[in-house]
């Protein structure tokens, strides 16, 4: 198998897992009533950052109801508390709309309602509220980031890029925004451009595991396998509970004919998937292990 075909196969396999698969270390229940599961990247007295579906997202503490079952020490109105407990999306929507009606300039509430619609895969509705959020606060980088991600899901790359670029203009030292732009270019297989932004993300935050995951993917796609392995190993060192990085390393070694190393990383990934009761992950790994000599 020549290198070009190997790289194409690797791209098609690993890319889907970078976007879809992840090992969930934290369960965040938002005041929207929505649940988000992801790897905790950063936590401060004002906000947390987690990886959600491979994308780093910022949530302010006043948007969060609980983290891994521990309620955040902020006042929660009875109507919203009921919506969260019973997973009643309609009640949660009504709560945020009422809150916005009382204060139309509450840009965080507008953003939260947009996030709720996005979680329901209602991206056109989500975009309406993200746009209102940044109209109230033109320097709200998270609102522009959410607009970019929403338009990217809707396969409108020009609008997605414009909003992600605006988020970067507001905060050029944001590792998260640089990484999001890198992923934008990865989506379009423009790996040289993606490399610039993901390298910048890693420079800004050397502890940013997702940036190294993306760098690993980019280098392997460029057939620079040694650099790909180096960066994927950095991602593993920074986030040893993320099965995806072990799985991706297994793929690299599988594709480069290093069966023993591939088996080791696949076994580690399988164990982590099993701990999280991810039967699809376990089955997927078992199928690849069967292909090893």
MIDOSE-1310 file (N, C-alpha, C; in nm, 2 decimals, decimal comma, always signed):
residues 293
xxxx	+0,09/-0,12/+0,00/+0,00/+0,00/+0,00/+0,09/+0,12/+0,00; +0,07/+0,21/-0,10/+0,16/+0,33/-0,10/+0,11/+0,43/+0,00; +0,20/+0,53/+0,02/+0,18/+0,63/+0,13/+0,06/+0,71/+0,10; +0,03/+0,75/-0,02/-0,08/+0,83/-0,05/-0,21/+0,77/-0,02
xxxx	-0,22/+0,64/-0,05/-0,35/+0,56/-0,01/-0,35/+0,55/+0,14; -0,24/+0,52/+0,20/-0,24/+0,51/+0,34/-0,29/+0,63/+0,41; -0,24/+0,75/+0,36/-0,28/+0,87/+0,42/-0,43/+0,90/+0,40; -0,48/+0,87/+0,29/-0,62/+0,89/+0,26/-0,71/+0,80/+0,35
xxxx	-0,67/+0,67/+0,37/-0,74/+0,59/+0,46/-0,74/+0,64/+0,60; -0,62/+0,68/+0,64/-0,60/+0,73/+0,78/-0,69/+0,85/+0,80; -0,70/+0,94/+0,70/-0,78/+1,06/+0,71/-0,92/+1,03/+0,73; -0,97/+0,93/+0,65/-1,12/+0,90/+0,66/-1,15/+0,84/+0,79
xxxx	-1,06/+0,76/+0,84/-1,09/+0,69/+0,97/-1,07/+0,78/+1,09; -0,96/+0,84/+1,10/-0,93/+0,91/+1,22/-1,01/+1,04/+1,23; -1,04/+1,10/+1,12/-1,10/+1,23/+1,12/-1,24/+1,22/+1,18; -1,31/+1,11/+1,15/-1,45/+1,09/+1,21/-1,44/+1,07/+1,36
xxxx	-1,33/+1,01/+1,40/-1,32/+0,98/+1,55/-1,28/+1,11/+1,62; -1,20/+1,19/+1,56/-1,16/+1,32/+1,62/-1,28/+1,40/+1,64; -1,38/+1,40/+1,55/-1,49/+1,49/+1,56/-1,60/+1,43/+1,65; -1,62/+1,29/+1,64/-1,73/+1,23/+1,70/-1,70/+1,16/+1,83
xxxx	-1,59/+1,09/+1,84/-1,57/+1,01/+1,96/-1,49/+1,08/+2,06; -1,52/+1,06/+2,18/-1,44/+1,12/+2,29/-1,47/+1,04/+2,42; -1,38/+1,05/+2,52/-1,40/+0,99/+2,65/-1,45/+1,10/+2,74; -1,57/+1,08/+2,80/-1,63/+1,18/+2,87/-1,58/+1,18/+3,02
xxxx	-1,51/+1,28/+3,06/-1,46/+1,28/+3,20/-1,55/+1,36/+3,29; -1,63/+1,45/+3,24/-1,72/+1,53/+3,33/-1,86/+1,54/+3,26; -1,96/+1,54/+3,35/-2,10/+1,56/+3,30/-2,14/+1,70/+3,35; -2,17/+1,79/+3,26/-2,21/+1,93/+3,30/-2,36/+1,94/+3,27
xxxx	-2,44/+1,98/+3,37/-2,58/+2,01/+3,34/-2,59/+2,16/+3,34; -2,63/+2,21/+3,23/-2,65/+2,36/+3,21/-2,78/+2,41/+3,26; -2,80/+2,53/+3,29/-2,92/+2,59/+3,33/-3,03/+2,59/+3,22; -2,98/+2,56/+3,10/-3,07/+2,54/+2,98/-3,15/+2,41/+3,00
xxxx	-3,10/+2,32/+3,09/-3,16/+2,19/+3,10/-3,08/+2,09/+3,02; -2,99/+2,13/+2,94/-2,91/+2,05/+2,86/-2,79/+1,98/+2,94; -2,75/+1,86/+2,89/-2,64/+1,80/+2,95/-2,52/+1,80/+2,85; -2,40/+1,83/+2,89/-2,29/+1,83/+2,81/-2,18/+1,74/+2,88
xxxx	-2,12/+1,65/+2,80/-2,02/+1,56/+2,86/-1,89/+1,59/+2,78; -1,78/+1,60/+2,85/-1,65/+1,63/+2,79/-1,54/+1,63/+2,88; -1,42/+1,64/+2,83/-1,30/+1,64/+2,91/-1,27/+1,78/+2,96; -1,25/+1,80/+3,09/-1,23/+1,93/+3,15/-1,09/+1,97/+3,11
xxxx	-1,08/+2,09/+3,05/-0,95/+2,15/+3,01/-0,90/+2,25/+3,11; -0,99/+2,33/+3,16/-0,95/+2,45/+3,25/-1,07/+2,48/+3,34; -1,04/+2,52/+3,46/-1,14/+2,56/+3,55/-1,09/+2,68/+3,63; -1,17/+2,79/+3,63/-1,14/+2,91/+3,71/-1,26/+2,94/+3,80
xxxx	-1,24/+3,05/+3,87/-1,35/+3,10/+3,96/-1,47/+3,15/+3,88; -1,45/+3,17/+3,75/-1,56/+3,23/+3,67/-1,61/+3,14/+3,56; -1,53/+3,05/+3,51/-1,58/+2,97/+3,40/-1,50/+2,83/+3,40; -1,55/+2,74/+3,32/-1,48/+2,62/+3,29/-1,46/+2,60/+3,14
xxxx	-1,36/+2,52/+3,10/-1,35/+2,49/+2,96/-1,35/+2,34/+2,95; -1,43/+2,28/+2,86/-1,43/+2,14/+2,83/-1,42/+2,11/+2,68; -1,38/+1,99/+2,65/-1,38/+1,94/+2,51/-1,51/+1,87/+2,49; -1,59/+1,93/+2,40/-1,72/+1,87/+2,36/-1,72/+1,83/+2,22
xxxx	-1,73/+1,70/+2,19/-1,72/+1,65/+2,05/-1,59/+1,69/+1,98; -1,49/+1,70/+2,06/-1,36/+1,74/+2,01/-1,34/+1,89/+2,00; -1,44/+1,97/+2,04/-1,43/+2,11/+2,03/-1,42/+2,17/+2,17; -1,32/+2,26/+2,20/-1,32/+2,32/+2,33/-1,43/+2,43/+2,34
xxxx	-1,51/+2,42/+2,45/-1,62/+2,52/+2,48/-1,60/+2,58/+2,61; -1,63/+2,71/+2,62/-1,63/+2,78/+2,75/-1,77/+2,79/+2,81; -1,79/+2,76/+2,94/-1,92/+2,78/+3,00/-1,89/+2,86/+3,13; -1,96/+2,97/+3,15/-1,95/+3,05/+3,27/-2,03/+2,98/+3,38
xxxx	-1,98/+2,99/+3,50/-2,04/+2,92/+3,61/-2,18/+2,96/+3,64; -2,22/+3,08/+3,60/-2,36/+3,12/+3,62/-2,45/+3,06/+3,51; -2,39/+2,99/+3,42/-2,47/+2,92/+3,32/-2,49/+2,77/+3,36; -2,42/+2,73/+3,46/-2,41/+2,58/+3,50/-2,49/+2,55/+3,62
xxxx	-2,57/+2,44/+3,61/-2,64/+2,39/+3,72/-2,56/+2,30/+3,81; -2,49/+2,20/+3,75/-2,41/+2,11/+3,83/-2,30/+2,05/+3,74; -2,19/+2,01/+3,81/-2,08/+1,94/+3,75/-2,06/+1,81/+3,81; -2,08/+1,70/+3,74/-2,07/+1,56/+3,79/-2,16/+1,55/+3,92
xxxx	-2,28/+1,60/+3,91/-2,38/+1,58/+4,01/-2,37/+1,68/+4,13; -2,26/+1,76/+4,13/-2,24/+1,86/+4,24/-2,30/+1,99/+4,19; -2,40/+2,04/+4,26/-2,47/+2,16/+4,22/-2,38/+2,28/+4,24; -2,37/+2,37/+4,14/-2,30/+2,50/+4,16/-2,37/+2,59/+4,26
xxxx	-2,30/+2,65/+4,34/-2,36/+2,73/+4,45/-2,41/+2,87/+4,40; -2,51/+2,86/+4,31/-2,58/+2,98/+4,27/-2,72/+2,96/+4,27; -2,80/+3,07/+4,28/-2,95/+3,06/+4,30/-3,01/+3,01/+4,16; -3,09/+2,91/+4,17/-3,16/+2,86/+4,05/-3,31/+2,87/+4,07
xxxx	-3,37/+2,94/+3,98/-3,52/+2,97/+3,99/-3,59/+2,84/+3,99; -3,71/+2,83/+4,06/-3,78/+2,70/+4,07/-3,82/+2,65/+3,93; -3,86/+2,74/+3,84/-3,91/+2,70/+3,71/-3,79/+2,63/+3,63; -3,67/+2,68/+3,64/-3,56/+2,62/+3,57/-3,52/+2,49/+3,64
xxxx	-3,52/+2,49/+3,77/-3,48/+2,37/+3,85/-3,57/+2,26/+3,81; -3,70/+2,28/+3,79/-3,79/+2,18/+3,75/-3,76/+2,13/+3,60; -3,73/+2,23/+3,52/-3,70/+2,19/+3,38/-3,57/+2,10/+3,37; -3,47/+2,13/+3,46/-3,35/+2,05/+3,46/-3,38/+1,91/+3,51
xxxx	-3,45/+1,90/+3,62/-3,48/+1,77/+3,68/-3,56/+1,68/+3,59; -3,65/+1,74/+3,51/-3,74/+1,66/+3,43/-3,70/+1,66/+3,28; -3,58/+1,72/+3,25/-3,53/+1,73/+3,12/-3,64/+1,78/+3,02; -3,71/+1,89/+3,07/-3,82/+1,95/+2,99/-3,76/+2,06/+2,91
xxxx	-3,73/+2,04/+2,78/-3,67/+2,14/+2,70/-3,76/+2,26/+2,68; -3,89/+2,23/+2,66/-3,99/+2,34/+2,64/-3,99/+2,43/+2,76; -3,98/+2,38/+2,88/-3,98/+2,46/+3,00/-3,85/+2,54/+3,01; -3,74/+2,48/+2,97/-3,61/+2,55/+2,97/-3,62/+2,67/+2,87
xxxx	-3,67/+2,64/+2,75/-3,68/+2,75/+2,65/-3,77/+2,86/+2,70; -3,88/+2,83/+2,76/-3,97/+2,93/+2,82/-3,90/+3,01/+2,93; -3,82/+2,94/+3,01/-3,74/+3,01/+3,11/-3,65/+3,12/+3,05; -3,57/+3,08/+2,95/-3,48/+3,17/+2,89/-3,55/+3,29/+2,82
xxxx	-3,66/+3,25/+2,75/-3,73/+3,36/+2,68/-3,79/+3,46/+2,78; -3,84/+3,41/+2,89/-3,89/+3,50/+2,99/-3,78/+3,59/+3,05; -3,66/+3,53/+3,07/-3,55/+3,60/+3,12/-3,51/+3,71/+3,02; -3,51/+3,68/+2,89/-3,47/+3,77/+2,79/-3,57/+3,88/+2,78
xxxx	-3,70/+3,85/+2,79/-3,80/+3,95/+2,78/-3,79/+4,05/+2,89; -3,75/+4,00/+3,01/-3,73/+4,10/+3,12/-3,60/+4,18/+3,11; -3,50/+4,13/+3,03/-3,38/+4,20/+3,01/-3,33/+4,17/+2,87; -3,38/+4,24/+2,77/-3,34/+4,21/+2,63/-3,19/+4,22/+2,60
xxxx	-3,12/+4,29/+2,69/-2,97/+4,31/+2,67/-2,89/+4,21/+2,75; -2,95/+4,11/+2,80/-2,87/+4,00/+2,87/-2,81/+3,91/+2,76; -2,69/+3,95/+2,72/-2,63/+3,87/+2,61/-2,59/+3,73/+2,65; -2,56/+3,70/+2,77/-2,54/+3,57/+2,82/-2,66/+3,48/+2,81
xxxx	-2,78/+3,54/+2,85/-2,90/+3,47/+2,84/-2,94/+3,44/+2,69; -2,91/+3,53/+2,61/-2,94/+3,51/+2,46/-2,85/+3,40/+2,41; -2,72/+3,40/+2,45/-2,63/+3,29/+2,41/-2,67/+3,16/+2,47; -2,72/+3,16/+2,59/-2,76/+3,03/+2,65/-2,88/+2,97/+2,58
xxxx	-2,98/+3,06/+2,54/-3,09/+3,01/+2,46/-3,04/+2,96/+2,33; -2,95/+3,02/+2,27/-2,89/+2,97/+2,14/-2,83/+2,84/+2,16; -2,75/+2,82/+2,27/-2,69/+2,69/+2,30/-2,79/+2,58/+2,32; -2,91/+2,62/+2,38/-3,01/+2,52/+2,40/-3,07/+2,47/+2,27
xxxx	-3,10/+2,57/+2,18/-3,15/+2,53/+2,05/-3,04/+2,45/+1,97; -2,92/+2,48/+1,98/-2,81/+2,41/+1,92/-2,81/+2,26/+1,97; -2,83/+2,25/+2,10/-2,83/+2,11/+2,16/-2,94/+2,03/+2,11; -3,05/+2,09/+2,06/-3,16/+2,02/+2,00/-3,15/+2,01/+1,85
xxxx	-3,03/+2,04/+1,80/-3,01/+2,04/+1,66/-3,10/+2,14/+1,58; -3,14/+2,24/+1,65/-3,22/+2,35/+1,58/-3,12/+2,47/+1,56; -3,03/+2,45/+1,46/-2,93/+2,55/+1,44/-2,98/+2,68/+1,38; -3,08/+2,69/+1,29/-3,13/+2,82/+1,25/-3,18/+2,90/+1,37
xxxx	-3,26/+2,84/+1,46/-3,30/+2,91/+1,58/-3,19/+2,95/+1,67; -3,09/+2,86/+1,68/-2,97/+2,89/+1,76/-2,90/+3,02/+1,71; -2,89/+3,02/+1,58/-2,82/+3,13/+1,52/-2,89/+3,27/+1,54; -3,02/+3,26/+1,54/-3,09/+3,39/+1,57/-3,05/+3,45/+1,71
xxxx	-3,04/+3,36/+1,81/-3,00/+3,41/+1,94/-2,86/+3,44/+1,96; -2,77/+3,36/+1,89/-2,63/+3,40/+1,89/-2,61/+3,54/+1,83; -2,68/+3,56/+1,72/-2,66/+3,69/+1,65/-2,71/+3,80/+1,74; -2,82/+3,78/+1,81/-2,87/+3,88/+1,91/-2,78/+3,91/+2,02
xxxx	-2,71/+3,80/+2,06/-2,61/+3,81/+2,17/-2,50/+3,90/+2,14; -2,44/+3,88/+2,02/-2,33/+3,96/+1,98/-2,37/+4,10/+1,93; -2,50/+4,12/+1,90/-2,55/+4,25/+1,86/-2,55/+4,33/+1,99; -2,58/+4,27/+2,10/-2,59/+4,34/+2,23/-2,44/+4,37/+2,28
xxxx	-2,36/+4,27/+2,26/-2,22/+4,28/+2,31/-2,13/+4,24/+2,19; -2,08/+4,34/+2,11/-2,00/+4,31/+1,99/-1,86/+4,26/+2,02; -1,83/+4,26/+2,15/-1,70/+4,20/+2,19/-1,71/+4,07/+2,27; -1,82/+4,00/+2,25/-1,85/+3,87/+2,31/-1,79/+3,76/+2,22
xxxx	-1,67/+3,73/+2,25/-1,60/+3,63/+2,16/-1,67/+3,49/+2,16; -1,72/+3,45/+2,27/-1,79/+3,32/+2,27/-1,91/+3,32/+2,18; -1,98/+3,43/+2,18/-2,10/+3,44/+2,09/-2,06/+3,42/+1,94; -1,95/+3,49/+1,90/-1,90/+3,48/+1,76/-1,85/+3,33/+1,74
xxxx	-1,78/+3,27/+1,84/-1,74/+3,14/+1,82/-1,86/+3,04/+1,80; -1,96/+3,06/+1,88/-2,08/+2,98/+1,86/-2,15/+3,00/+1,73; -2,15/+3,12/+1,68/-2,20/+3,14/+1,54/-2,12/+3,07/+1,44; -1,99/+3,08/+1,45/-1,90/+3,01/+1,36/-1,92/+2,86/+1,36
xxxx	-1,93/+2,80/+1,48/-1,95/+2,65/+1,49/-2,09/+2,62/+1,43; -2,19/+2,70/+1,46/-2,33/+2,67/+1,41/-2,33/+2,67/+1,26; -2,27/+2,77/+1,20/-2,27/+2,78/+1,05/-2,18/+2,67/+0,99; -2,08/+2,63/+1,07/-2,00/+2,52/+1,02/-2,08/+2,39/+1,01
xxxx	-2,16/+2,36/+1,12/-2,25/+2,25/+1,12/-2,35/+2,25/+1,00; -2,39/+2,37/+0,96/-2,48/+2,39/+0,85/-2,41/+2,39/+0,72; -2,28/+2,37/+0,72/-2,20/+2,36/+0,60/-2,21/+2,50/+0,52; -2,19/+2,60/+0,59/-2,18/+2,74/+0,53/-2,04/+2,79/+0,57
xxxx	-1,94/+2,75/+0,50/-1,80/+2,78/+0,55/-1,76/+2,92/+0,55; -1,82/+3,00/+0,45/-1,78/+3,14/+0,44/-1,83/+3,22/+0,57; -1,95/+3,19/+0,61/-2,00/+3,26/+0,73/-1,93/+3,20/+0,85; -1,91/+3,07/+0,85/-1,84/+3,01/+0,97/-1,70/+3,08/+0,99
xxxx	-1,63/+3,09/+0,88/-1,49/+3,14/+0,89/-1,50/+3,29/+0,94; -1,59/+3,36/+0,88/-1,60/+3,51/+0,92/-1,63/+3,53/+1,07; -1,71/+3,45/+1,13/-1,74/+3,46/+1,27/-1,63/+3,41/+1,36; -1,56/+3,30/+1,31/-1,45/+3,25/+1,39/-1,33/+3,35/+1,38
xxxx	-1,32/+3,41/+1,27/-1,22/+3,51/+1,25/-1,24/+3,63/+1,34; -1,37/+3,67/+1,35/-1,41/+3,78/+1,44/-1,38/+3,75/+1,58; -1,40/+3,63/+1,63/-1,37/+3,59/+1,76/-1,22/+3,60/+1,79; -1,14/+3,56/+1,68/-1,00/+3,57/+1,70/-0,95/+3,72/+1,70
xxxx	-1,02/+3,81/+1,63/-0,98/+3,95/+1,63/-1,01/+4,01/+1,77; -1,12/+3,96/+1,84/-1,15/+4,01/+1,97/-1,04/+3,96/+2,07; -1,00/+3,83/+2,06/-0,91/+3,78/+2,15/-0,81/+3,69/+2,08; -0,70/+3,75/+2,02/-0,61/+3,68/+1,94/-0,52/+3,58/+2,02
xxxx	-0,52/+3,60/+2,15/-0,44/+3,51/+2,23/-0,53/+3,39/+2,29; -0,64/+3,37/+2,23/-0,73/+3,26/+2,27/-0,68/+3,13/+2,21; -0,63/+3,04/+2,29/-0,59/+2,91/+2,23/-0,71/+2,84/+2,17; -0,83/+2,85/+2,24/-0,95/+2,79/+2,19/-0,99/+2,83/+2,05
xxxx	-0,99/+2,97/+2,03/-1,03/+3,02/+1,90/-0,93/+2,98/+1,79; -0,80/+2,99/+1,82/-0,70/+2,94/+1,72/-0,72/+2,80/+1,69; -0,75/+2,72/+1,79/-0,78/+2,57/+1,76/-0,90/+2,55/+1,68; -1,01/+2,63/+1,71/-1,13/+2,62/+1,63/-1,11/+2,65/+1,48
xxxx	-1,02/+2,75/+1,46/-0,99/+2,78/+1,32/-0,91/+2,67/+1,26; -0,82/+2,61/+1,33/-0,75/+2,50/+1,28/-0,84/+2,39/+1,24; -0,94/+2,36/+1,33/-1,03/+2,25/+1,30/-1,12/+2,29/+1,17; -1,15/+2,42/+1,16/-1,22/+2,46/+1,04/-1,14/+2,42/+0,91
xxxx	-1,01/+2,44/+0,91/-0,93/+2,41/+0,80/-0,91/+2,26/+0,78; -0,91/+2,19/+0,90/-0,90/+2,04/+0,89/-1,03/+1,99/+0,82; -1,14/+2,04/+0,85/-1,27/+2,00/+0,79/-1,26/+2,01/+0,64; -1,18/+2,10/+0,59/-1,17/+2,12/+0,45/-1,04/+2,07/+0,39
xxxx	-0,97/+1,99/+0,47/-0,84/+1,93/+0,43/-0,74/+2,03/+0,38; -0,75/+2,15/+0,44/-0,64/+2,25/+0,41/-0,54/+2,24/+0,52; -0,46/+2,14/+0,52/-0,38/+2,11/+0,63/-0,27/+2,21/+0,66; -0,21/+2,27/+0,56/-0,10/+2,37/+0,59/-0,16/+2,49/+0,67
xxxx	-0,28/+2,53/+0,63/-0,34/+2,64/+0,70/-0,38/+2,60/+0,84; -0,44/+2,48/+0,85/-0,48/+2,42/+0,98/-0,36/+2,42/+1,08; -0,24/+2,38/+1,02/-0,12/+2,37/+1,10/-0,08/+2,50/+1,17; -0,10/+2,61/+1,10/-0,06/+2,74/+1,15/-0,14/+2,77/+1,28
xxxx	-0,27/+2,75/+1,27/-0,36/+2,78/+1,38/-0,35/+2,69/+1,50; -0,33/+2,56/+1,47/-0,32/+2,46/+1,58/-0,18/+2,47/+1,65; -0,08/+2,51/+1,57/+0,05/+2,54/+1,64/+0,04/+2,66/+1,73; -0,03/+2,76/+1,68/-0,05/+2,88/+1,76/-0,12/+2,85/+1,89
xxxx	-0,23/+2,76/+1,88/-0,30/+2,72/+2,00/-0,21/+2,65/+2,10; -0,13/+2,56/+2,05/-0,04/+2,49/+2,14/+0,07/+2,58/+2,20; +0,11/+2,69/+2,13/+0,21/+2,78/+2,18/+0,14/+2,87/+2,29; +0,02/+2,91/+2,27/-0,05/+2,99/+2,37/-0,08/+2,91/+2,50
xxxx	-0,12/+2,79/+2,48/-0,15/+2,70/+2,59/-0,08/+2,56/+2,57; +0,04/+2,55/+2,63/+0,11/+2,42/+2,61/+0,04/+2,30/+2,68; -0,06/+2,33/+2,75/-0,13/+2,22/+2,82/-0,26/+2,18/+2,75; -0,28/+2,23/+2,63/-0,41/+2,22/+2,55/-0,40/+2,08/+2,47
xxxx	-0,45/+1,98/+2,53/-0,44/+1,85/+2,47/-0,51/+1,84/+2,33; -0,62/+1,91/+2,31/-0,69/+1,90/+2,19/-0,61/+1,96/+2,07; -0,53/+2,06/+2,10/-0,44/+2,12/+2,00/-0,34/+2,02/+1,95; -0,28/+1,94/+2,05/-0,19/+1,84/+2,01/-0,25/+1,72/+1,93
xxxx	-0,38/+1,69/+1,97/-0,45/+1,59/+1,89/-0,47/+1,63/+1,75; -0,51/+1,76/+1,73/-0,52/+1,81/+1,59/-0,39/+1,82/+1,52; -0,28/+1,86/+1,59/-0,15/+1,86/+1,53/-0,11/+1,72/+1,48; -0,14/+1,62/+1,57/-0,10/+1,48/+1,53/-0,18/+1,44/+1,40
xxxx	-0,30/+1,47/+1,40/-0,38/+1,44/+1,28/-0,33/+1,51/+1,15; -0,30/+1,64/+1,17/-0,25/+1,72/+1,06/-0,12/+1,66/+1,00; -0,02/+1,64/+1,09/+0,11/+1,58/+1,05/+0,09/+1,45/+0,98; +0,01/+1,36/+1,03/-0,01/+1,23/+0,96/-0,07/+1,25/+0,83
xxxx	-0,17/+1,34/+0,82/-0,23/+1,37/+0,69/-0,13/+1,43/+0,59; -0,03/+1,49/+0,64/+0,08/+1,54/+0,55/+0,19/+1,44/+0,53; +0,16/+1,32/+0,58/+0,26/+1,21/+0,57/+0,39/+1,23/+0,65; +0,38/+1,31/+0,75/+0,49/+1,33/+0,85/+0,46/+1,25/+0,97
xxxx	+0,47/+1,12/+0,96/+0,42/+1,03/+1,06/+0,49/+1,04/+1,19; +0,62/+1,07/+1,19/+0,70/+1,08/+1,32/+0,65/+1,20/+1,40; +0,62/+1,31/+1,33/+0,57/+1,43/+1,40/+0,43/+1,41/+1,45; +0,35/+1,33/+1,37/+0,22/+1,29/+1,41/+0,22/+1,22/+1,54
xxxx	+0,31/+1,12/+1,55/+0,32/+1,04/+1,67/+0,36/+1,12/+1,79; +0,46/+1,21/+1,77/+0,51/+1,29/+1,88/+0,39/+1,37/+1,94; +0,31/+1,43/+1,85/+0,20/+1,52/+1,90/+0,09/+1,44/+1,96; +0,06/+1,33/+1,90/-0,05/+1,24/+1,96/+0,00/+1,19/+2,10
xxxx	+0,13/+1,16/+2,12/+0,18/+1,12/+2,25/+0,17/+1,24/+2,35; +0,19/+1,36/+2,30/+0,17/+1,47/+2,39/+0,03/+1,48/+2,44; -0,06/+1,46/+2,34/-0,21/+1,47/+2,38/-0,24/+1,36/+2,49; -0,18/+1,24/+2,47/-0,20/+1,13/+2,57/-0,14/+1,17/+2,70
xxxx	-0,03/+1,23/+2,70/+0,04/+1,27/+2,83/-0,05/+1,38/+2,90; -0,11/+1,47/+2,83/-0,19/+1,57/+2,89/-0,33/+1,53/+2,93; -0,38/+1,43/+2,86/-0,51/+1,38/+2,89/-0,51/+1,23/+2,88; -0,46/+1,16/+2,98/-0,44/+1,02/+2,97/-0,57/+0,94/+2,98
xxxx	-0,68/+1,01/+3,01/-0,81/+0,94/+3,02/-0,89/+0,95/+2,89; -0,84/+1,01/+2,79/-0,91/+1,02/+2,66/-0,87/+0,90/+2,57; -0,96/+0,81/+2,55/-0,94/+0,69/+2,47/-0,91/+0,73/+2,33; -0,96/+0,84/+2,28/-0,95/+0,87/+2,14/-0,80/+0,89/+2,09
xxxx	-0,72/+0,95/+2,18/-0,58/+0,97/+2,14/-0,51/+0,83/+2,14; -0,54/+0,74/+2,23/-0,48/+0,61/+2,22/-0,52/+0,53/+2,09; -0,65/+0,55/+2,06/-0,70/+0,49/+1,94/-0,64/+0,54/+1,82; -0,62/+0,67/+1,81/-0,56/+0,73/+1,70/-0,41/+0,69/+1,68
xxxx	-0,34/+0,68/+1,80/-0,20/+0,63/+1,79/-0,20/+0,49/+1,74; -0,30/+0,41/+1,78/-0,31/+0,27/+1,73/-0,32/+0,27/+1,58; -0,40/+0,36/+1,53/-0,42/+0,37/+1,38/-0,29/+0,40/+1,31; -0,22/+0,50/+1,37/-0,09/+0,54/+1,31/+0,01/+0,42/+1,30
xxxx	+0,02/+0,35/+1,41/+0,11/+0,24/+1,41/+0,06/+0,12/+1,32; -0,07/+0,11/+1,32/-0,13/+0,00/+1,23/-0,10/+0,03/+1,09; -0,11/+0,16/+1,05/-0,09/+0,20/+0,91/+0,05/+0,20/+0,87; +0,14/+0,21/+0,97/+0,28/+0,22/+0,94/+0,35/+0,08/+0,96
xxxx	+0,27/-0,02/+0,99/+0,32/-0,16/+0,99/+0,38/-0,20/+1,13; +0,36/-0,12/+1,23/+0,41/-0,15/+1,36/+0,31/-0,21/+1,45; +0,29/-0,34/+1,43/+0,17/-0,41/+1,49/+0,18/-0,41/+1,64; +0,29/-0,44/+1,70/+0,30/-0,45/+1,84/+0,26/-0,32/+1,91
xxxx	+0,31/-0,21/+1,86/+0,27/-0,08/+1,92/+0,13/-0,05/+1,90; +0,08/-0,08/+1,78/-0,06/-0,06/+1,75/-0,15/-0,14/+1,85; -0,11/-0,26/+1,87/-0,19/-0,35/+1,97/-0,19/-0,29/+2,11; -0,08/-0,24/+2,15/-0,07/-0,18/+2,29/-0,16/-0,06/+2,30
xxxx	-0,16/+0,03/+2,20/-0,25/+0,15/+2,21/-0,39/+0,11/+2,19; -0,42/+0,02/+2,11/-0,56/-0,03/+2,09/-0,61/-0,09/+2,22; -0,53/-0,17/+2,29/-0,57/-0,23/+2,41/-0,60/-0,12/+2,52; -0,52/-0,02/+2,53/-0,54/+0,09/+2,62/-0,67/+0,16/+2,59
xxxx	-0,69/+0,19/+2,46/-0,82/+0,26/+2,42/-0,94/+0,17/+2,46; -0,93/+0,04/+2,43/-1,04/-0,05/+2,46/-1,07/-0,05/+2,61; -0,97/-0,05/+2,69/-0,99/-0,05/+2,84/-1,06/+0,08/+2,88; -1,02/+0,19/+2,83/-1,09/+0,32/+2,87/-1,23/+0,32/+2,82
xxxx	-1,26/+0,27/+2,69/-1,39/+0,27/+2,64/-1,48/+0,18/+2,73; -1,42/+0,06/+2,77/-1,50/-0,03/+2,86/-1,53/+0,04/+2,99; -1,44/+0,11/+3,05/-1,47/+0,18/+3,18/-1,59/+0,28/+3,16; -1,60/+0,33/+3,05/-1,71/+0,43/+3,02/-1,84/+0,36/+2,96
xxxx	-1,83/+0,23/+2,96/-1,95/+0,15/+2,90/-1,98/+0,19/+2,76; -1,87/+0,23/+2,68/-1,89/+0,27/+2,54/-1,87/+0,14/+2,46; -1,98/+0,07/+2,44/-1,98/-0,06/+2,37/-1,93/-0,04/+2,22; -1,98/+0,07/+2,16/-1,94/+0,09/+2,02/-1,79/+0,11/+2,01
xxxx	-1,73/+0,19/+2,10/-1,58/+0,20/+2,10/-1,51/+0,07/+2,12; -1,56/-0,01/+2,21/-1,50/-0,14/+2,24/-1,50/-0,23/+2,12; -1,62/-0,23/+2,05/-1,64/-0,32/+1,93/-1,55/-0,27/+1,82; -1,54/-0,14/+1,80/-1,46/-0,08/+1,69/-1,31/-0,12/+1,71
xxxx	-1,26/-0,11/+1,84/-1,12/-0,15/+1,86/-1,10/-0,30/+1,84; -1,20/-0,38/+1,89/-1,18/-0,52/+1,87/-1,17/-0,56/+1,72; -1,24/-0,49/+1,64/-1,24/-0,52/+1,49/-1,10/-0,49/+1,44; -1,04/-0,38/+1,49/-0,90/-0,35/+1,44/-0,80/-0,44/+1,49
xxxx	-0,82/-0,48/+1,62/-0,72/-0,57/+1,67/-0,72/-0,70/+1,59; -0,84/-0,75/+1,55/-0,85/-0,87/+1,47/-0,77/-0,86/+1,34; -0,75/-0,74/+1,29/-0,68/-0,72/+1,16/-0,52/-0,72/+1,18; -0,48/-0,72/+1,30/-0,33/-0,71/+1,33/-0,28/-0,86/+1,31
x	-0,16/-0,86/+1,26/-0,09/-1,00/+1,24/-0,05/-1,06/+1,37
